[in-house]
Amino acid sequence: MHFWRTNQDRLYILALIGCAVLLVLPQIILRSLVISSDALFHFNRFYDTAMQIKEGNLHYFVSFCGFQQSGRIVNALYGPIVAYLHGGLVLLSPNWFFYQVSANFLLYTLAGFGMYGLLRTCKIRSATAFLYSVVYLTTYAIQYWIMRQGFSSWGAAVLPLCLIPYMEWMRTYRFDACKVGICVALAVQVHLMTALFVVVIYAIGLIGIICQKKQMEWGLCRQIVQAVAVFLLLTANIWLGMLLIYQGNSLLAPFINQTMYRSTITYNSTYWILTPLLLIFGLLYTIGEGMLSFSKQSFAKRMVLCPLLLFVLLSTNIVPWKFLIQRQFFLAELIQFPFRFFIPATTLMMVYLAEQWQTKVKRRSLYVLVVICSLGHGLLLNTEANLRWHKAENPFQTRKHTTRFFDEPQELKAAFHYRDMQTALLLIQKGTPDYLPIYAEDNRNKYEAYTQEIILPHADFEKVVEQDQLTVSWQGKEGQVRQVPVIVYDRTTVHYNGAYLASDKLQVTSIGAPLVKELEGLNQLTISYPQPHVFLGCLCLVLLLWLLVIMYYGKKTIYWLIL
């Protein structure tokens, strides 16, 4: 019986890979891309890490290849290790089309495997686990990356993996400090908002455990401290990197969404509960049946329902988001889009619905029907998005603050299929100002400031990366003041025409672009961002620890699949 069950698992895992292939088929057949509002931001940061790997010239903090070779800091504050993994994929891809297809396939596969593993941990039968893994692939939590390049989907893909120790804890009351520390660290390394969701879920579970046992056990306290220690070791590069960057710099935070009350599942973002269409029925059933029978549910189910209902509530207009943002409430400004709360709600909903389905549904034809409906809806959405590339007058959904350096859309479309992947990034550029240093407060729109100071003048300068520094060259006139399109931070070292410029003698714009007095003829400005040896040691330790984690759990997974 055990042999047959593990062979079923292998079969369903292969079937999940097949579903991932099926969902990317429309893009492969149509040879199209989906370029939405966040695509240029992520393509630039992945291109930057790809070039670092290619040249063997790793500079963890600043971007010398992406983002107009501006020397700005992005990846160090936005999933650095994952950015290098994507950079490796970009490097292996012959063009942006191949990269996007590959990334989408890997996202589907990771999300499917993670959800299947979570459901099997919850003692869900293989067929039911496969069913809800397929449904999960077609929810907007995953499709958010496919449709809009929202990086939250990569958080959603690893979220089921992060909740495996949580469900084991709720079911058996055994807290595995090592696993919990690893899983929360994984969430932080991938996506900080997802990590916040994971921490909230574990906190609710802890409260539930304390209420269940009527006391806080010292043994559990010790295990939580151990989990925190493991977590800190595996994320030391994030915290030390932030400390080094924020020390001496006042950075521009991501934009504050003043109309965030519109970005809820009960206002303009109803597609989150309608993708796939079956999800709305599952949501209504979960809320209704879950609340009515809450007291009769097992402890583990209640600890799924509590965070689930909380996240659903936070993703709606029941929370006065408009009032909170008008009062400049910090957490509301940080969240930006309340629909993000529906991501963990979706993950937990799959667990709850799978457990209910397992006990109440016996007809196999319903399994097939749900899989077909979910995959059918996913294929329709993907096909429609990819057809837009060929049919729409403007297939690039990049919204505001985008600068175009092409005459016809066909020119840009062709560039995304070129082997030289920088070409497309130069033809269309977006002035995203996140994490720029602020040297002076002014009323200028920072998107427009970045466009005017970095994007538009970029073509007038020659930029060359040599080892760990970026050299900017141009022809100048005697005595004229020139603003150079690079960004200078507190730790950035600057040399102008061979002479070192101390920070107290360097004049910069409000967002950190240096102003220098030109000499007649060739002028050169060189910037670098020295990395402290203590940080390099910390980064090596973190990478070594993650390698050991991957080897240990990867070996166990392969052993389980083969034997």
Helices and strands as residue ranges (DSSP letters): H 2-30, H 39-55, G 67-69, G 75-77, H 80-92, H 96-121, H 126-137, H 140-148, H 152-172, H 177-190, H 192-213, H 218-234, H 236-246, G 260-262, G 270-272, H 278-292, G 294-296, H 299-314, H 321-326, H 330-335, G 338-341, H 342-360, H 364-391, E 402-404, H 409-415, H 422-427, E 428-430, H 446-450, I 451-455, G 458-460, E 462-466, E 469-476, E 481-483, E 493-496, E 499-501, G 503-505, E 507-508, E 514-517, E 521-528, H 533-562
